[in-house]
Amino acid sequence: MKVKDGIIGFIVGDALGVPVEFVSRSILEKTPVVDMNEYGTYHQPKGTWSDDTSMTLATMTSILNKNGIDYIDIMDEFLEWIQKDKYTNSPDGMFDIGFTTHDALLNYHNGASALKSGCEGERDNGNGSLMRILPLAYINSIDYETVENVSSLTHAHKRSKIACVLYVEIAISMLENDFTIAEHVKLACCKIKEYYKGSEELTHFHKIFDNDLKDLNGKGYVIYTFECVIHSLLTTDSYRDAVLKAVNIGGDTDTNAAICGGLAGIYYGYDSIPIDWIDEINRINEVLSLCERYEAFCDES
Ligand SMILES: [Mg+2]
């Protein structure tokens, strides 16, 4: 089953990063994360996922319930998450949310239409839409405009939208082709450069396009996140090493490792994800069942 490769890879990466979110790289160099841990930043039990996974599961559930992408329903499910703790596996319920996502959901709650709720300032380019976009890669004949629109629900700036399209394109390449990771990234970058030709926004992606990924910053800016993810994938050769590398860059550890883990899961496969890490994820059976239903939907669509 392909859906669980990426989605469980994503969730395990999220849970690995949660205990050390905001911890700096210099501290993680001295005491690196090597296993699934508990407590830390949010004092959560081992295997707790965060907003990244909650919003990903909300997106999948909405697409299943509506038999396709319904922007209003996706926003309604996001509200279910923040108002009713749906899609969390923490005993505390929802315990974190990004500023831009929060503001966009508030706009929607206050009456803005779904596609007009997202924030579009240059400062609204955190990784908050990139971290929930993976389910779209599994939908046959998904188009760039739809990926952009799903980003726009919360993150409507062009940079965030391009990042989502690039990520989905890399995932699709991994699902369809038998290439190396470097080849997948290169192919997807070529497509994005062609599609957005002439857009000044492309200049922000130049380190990814040129594989110039030495000065990494783990903070939650969408471009920094993308650079950390690609670097982690290109410099390792297993699921485990890729996600641990992403976590140990520090900063927005859960999101960096989740986004990395989604691609690493697709590339290396479900069986490459350490089973003892999967077993630590509370409510994993519900997620596996959701993945199965989502795969059936994607196969039929
Ligand atoms: Mg998070």
Residues whose N, C-alpha, C, O or C-beta is under 5 A from the ligand:
A	BS01	MG	S50 D51 D52 D254 T255
